Amino acid sequence: MSTPDNKAPAGAPPATPPPPPPKDTFTVVFDGAPIEVPKNLNLIEAAKLAGIEIPHFCFHPRLSVVGQCRMCLVEVEGVPKIQAACTTPLKDGLRIKTTTDKVIQSRAANMEFLLINHPLDCPICDQAGECKLQDNSFGYGDQRSRYDERKRQYAGFDRTMIGPHVIADMTRCIQCTRCIRFCEEIAGTAELTFLDRGGRTLVWTHDGKPLANDWSACAADVCPVGALTTREFRFRKRVWYLRKTPSVCPGCNIGCNNSIEHGDGIVYRFLPRLNPEVNDYWLCDYGRFLSESLNLQEIEKATIREKEEVRDVLVPVAIERIAQRIRETIEGAGPKELFFLGSANLSNEENFLLRKLADHLSCGNRDVVVDKSRVRRMKSKTAWIEGDHAAANYAGARDMGLSPSDGGASLEDVLNGKLAPEVIVVADGSFSSIGDDEEKVAVLRRAKTLVVLARTTNALTRAADIVVPAASLAEKEGTFTNVQGRVQKFERAFLPKPPARPHGELLLQLAVLLGFGDRNWTPTDIRRQIQSEVEGYGQLTEKELEGGILMKKGDFVPVGGL
Amino acid sequence: MASEKVLLARVGRKDSRSIETYVEDGGYKALRTVLTGGWSPEKLTDEVKKSGLRGRGGAGFPTGVKWGFVPKDTKGKPVYLLLNADESEPGTFKDRLLMEEDPHQVIEGMILSAYALKCRDAYIYIRGEFYLGARILDAAIAEAYDKGFLGENILGSGYALNLTVHRGAGAYICGEETGLIESLEGKRGQPRIKPPFPAVHGVFGSPTIVNNVETLACVVHIVNRGAEWFAKIGRNEKNTGPKLYCLSGHVVRPGVYEAPLGLPMKELLFGADFGQGMKDGRKVKAVIPGGASAAMLTAEEIEDCPLDFDGLVAKGSMLGSAAIIVMNEDTCIVDAAKNLSKFFSHESCGQCTPCREGTPWLLKVLTRIEAGEGRLEDIDLLEKISNQMANGMTICVFADAAIAPVLSSVGKFREEYRHHIDQNRCLVGPRSAVPSSAPDLRPSTFDLRPPTV
C-alpha cells in the first residue's frame, strides 16, 4: 500500500485503485513466517513449500486423507488441542506452529507408540535405508523405549505372498492404510482391507483373493515400512548401494517415467519417477519388472557367418564387413536392393540416424513395425492413459521418417516377396515378434546378407549373417515419444559391457564408414539435427527434456476423466 | 424422595410393549398435538431448546442446539435422523429398558424429532447383541405403520417418515456417532475426521443428526407437558429433566432408577427408593459415575456429589451415560483398572496409532502389576502413557475414555498400587492373602500367547 510507485500524475483526478483480483492463494504462517500457498494443497504440502518438513506416514498426495498415523501433529493457533496437519483445512491466515515443546513431545510419543510393537529387524528388512519409520524415528523419536512387554506378532501373517509380486509381513505394519487406499482409489480393485481391530488390526487381502491388480507392486511402493515388499527385489540389494538414473519405461508407448536403480552395472529394480502428466507416482507391474530383462546380454560377441560357419569377430570388423556389403550392393544392383528396418525399441536419435543413413544411400526401403500389445492403462494425476504398443517409441520412429519413401518397399513388401533385397539391416533384433517367427525369418534370410544388431537371441539372430552385440536401455541415452506425443529423455545408467555398444553408436560407425556423419556425434548432437529437421520437434530444449514434460503436437485427449 | 416417574411410567405395566396400551395411556398424543395442531418444525425445535434438554448419551450436548446445526439449505440432500441405540458403555442398561419395555415411547420421540428435522428416513442403530430389543422394535414399528403413525401422510398431516431398524455387529466404537454412521453405511466401524460434522456431512454424505434413545424419549414429554415443566425438573437450569440412572456394583438393589437430574449420589446409593445401601454392610471404596470412560471418584468425593452433567465435571469426572458402578472396600483397584483397560484394549478400532498401541500397552502393564510382577516405575509409566494418548492425539475421544479409569485410579489410589508392587499381592480382597508359594509362581491371569486373528 505504501509503495512509492502509486503517485498519481499531477493534475489527474485521484484514481480509485481497482479492487484487487481475488486471490487464488492463501497466506499461511508457519512458525511466524508467512507464505503464499495454492488453495488446493494439503497443509503438509504447503509446509513443504515453506521449507518445513512435517513428518508423516499415512498422508500421500494422491490418496485420500485419513489422519490415522497421528505423526503430523502441529499446533494451530486458536485451537487448544494439538491437531493433525493433514486433516487441518488450509485457510487464509492460518498460523501453524511446528517447533513447540508440545509438538516435539507428541511426535516423540507417536514414534514410541509406533515402535513398541515394530520388530527391530532392520538388518534383514529390505525397506531399511528408505524406511519412513527409520527416518522419522531418527528425526523425531526418543532413542529409548519404555516398553518392556512382549511385542505383538502375527503368526501366519508374516512373510507371506499375498499376490504374484507382493510379500506381506504384518509384524512390520504400522497400519497407515496407504496400501488399502491405493488399491481402492487408484487401482480401483480394493483387494486389501483391515481385519480385526485395536492392537490386533492387520492389513490383508479381502476374502483371501490375491493382490493381483496390474499395479500391485505400487502397494509396496506406498508402504512406508517393510510390511509390503516385492518378491523380485527382496533380499537382492541394500538400497543405499543403489544408484538412481532417470529413465523411461520400455514396456509400452505410455512411456512411464521411471528410475533405474542399479549398482555395479546391474539393474536391480525400476521405481516410478513422478510425472503427474504421465504416470504420476505409479508404475504397472509389467513395466516395473522388465527391469530384470535389462541385465540380459545374450549376444556377447560380434559374429559373421561364412559358408555355414559362424565365427567370432571384433565389432569394428563386423561393421566394416557390413559397410563393405552395402558398398558392393550399391555398386552392383543399386541402393534399391538395400533394406533398413528401424525399431520402436530404439530412441528417436537412433531411428533418425538410421533414416539419415538410408537417405544418404538414396534408399527408400525402410520401415518400422511394432506389435500391438494388450492395452495397458496408467493413471496420471488427472486421467487414465492407454497404451497398446509393445514398445516405447513407435510414434517417435515414425516421426523420424522411418517409412518407405520414393516408392520404396515396406517390411510387408519384403515378407510378401515383392522385394527381395540383397542386404537387410535390422537395427534391433527384438523389434517385434517377427524376430521369433521362423517362417518370416526364413523370408528375410533369402537376402544375401542379413545384418542384425541385437542384445537377445531369437530366430532372427540365429539366422543372421552378421550379428553385432548392442547395449540395453540402461546403457545409453536418448529420447522416446509416447502415445501423447510427449518427448521424454532417458539417461545412461552405466556403460555397456564390452564389446556391446549402443545401437546408435554402431549405426554411427556404419554411417561414417559409408561416408555420412561424424564419429564424434553424441546423442545430443543428433538431437540438435532432429530439432532442426523434424517437424514438431523444433521447440525441444534439453532443460525441458529433463522433466519429460514437453508436448510435441496438439493437446493430448485423455481416455476418460477421473 | 420418590419423584414422579416420567420415562419409566409404563415400565412394569401389563402389555407395555403393545400399541393399544400405549395409546390407552395417552401415547401418540404428542404426535397428534404437533402434526395436527399446526406446530412447525421450528416451533418444536424451539420448544426442545427451551426445555434445556441435554443429550443423554454421554456428552450432554443441548439437543435443540444440535438440531439447529443442520444447514437451512441442504442443497437438495435429505436429512437423516439416527437413533443411537448402540448402548455399549459398560454399566449402562437404560436404553435397553426403554426399548424393550416401552418401544412406542421411543418411536414417538423419533417421529417427533424427525419432524423437527424435516427428515423422511430415520434409522435405529441398535447394537447387535440387543436381539430382543431389535425384535420388539421391529414389531412396534410394524404396529405404528399399521396405525398410520409411520409411513406416508402421518395422521393426515402430509408428513411422511420411514423408520428402519439396523443391527450393529458388535463394536463399542460404533456408539461414537461418526463410527455409527460409517457402520450404518456398511463400512468398517471407525470414527471419521471432524470437521465436517455429521450435521453437515453425515450418513451417505447428507446432513445427519444422531441422538440417544433416552434423549428422544424425553421429547415426547416435552411436547405433552411443555418445555417449562421439563425445565423446572432438575438441579438447576443447566441440568434439566428426568434422568435414568443405571446403578450397578456392590449395592443392595442395583437397577435402572428414574430421578430428576442432579440427584445426589448418596441418595442414589443409599436411598430407600434407590440402591438401599451397600451390600453386606461394606464401605464404599470408589464409584465410577458415568460408565467405564468416566474417572473414578473416591468415597470422600461422593459425599456431596450431584449426579448431573456439570456437577460431575466439577468433580473431575463426567455423567456420561449415567452408569454408576459402585465398588466396595474389598475391590482391588488395580484389578478394576485392569478389567476396564482390557475392555478398551479390546474395543479400540485401531486406526490411530496412540490408541491402537497405547491401550494394549496399558493393559499389559496393569496385568503385570496385578500378577505380582510390577515395578515401582510402572506407576509413573501408566500416567505417562496415558497422558500421551489423549487430548487431540487421536481422531475420536476413545483414547480419552480409555485413560480415564487408569489415570483416576493411579491418581487417587496410588498407595494401593505401591502396595501391590511392593507386596506382589492385592491390598484387599480374596487375593490379598500372602501367597503360600513364591509370589512369581502365581498363575498369570494374562495370556501371553500371540493374538489369534
Interface residues (C-beta under 8 A of the other chain):
Chain A: V65 V66 G67 Q68 C69 R70 M71 L73 K81 I82 Q83 A84 T87 P89 Q105 S106 A109 N110 E112 F113 L114 I116 N117 R146 Y147 E149 R150 R152 Q153 Y154 A155 G156 F157 I174 Q175 T177 T193 F194 L195 D196 R197 G198 G199 R200 T201 L202
Chain B: A171 I173 R188 I193 P195 S345 H346 E347 S348 C349 G350 Q351 C352 T353 P354 R356 E357 G358 T359 P360 W361 K364 V365 R368 L381 K384 I385 Q388 M389 N391 G392 M393 T394 I395 L448 P450 P451 V453
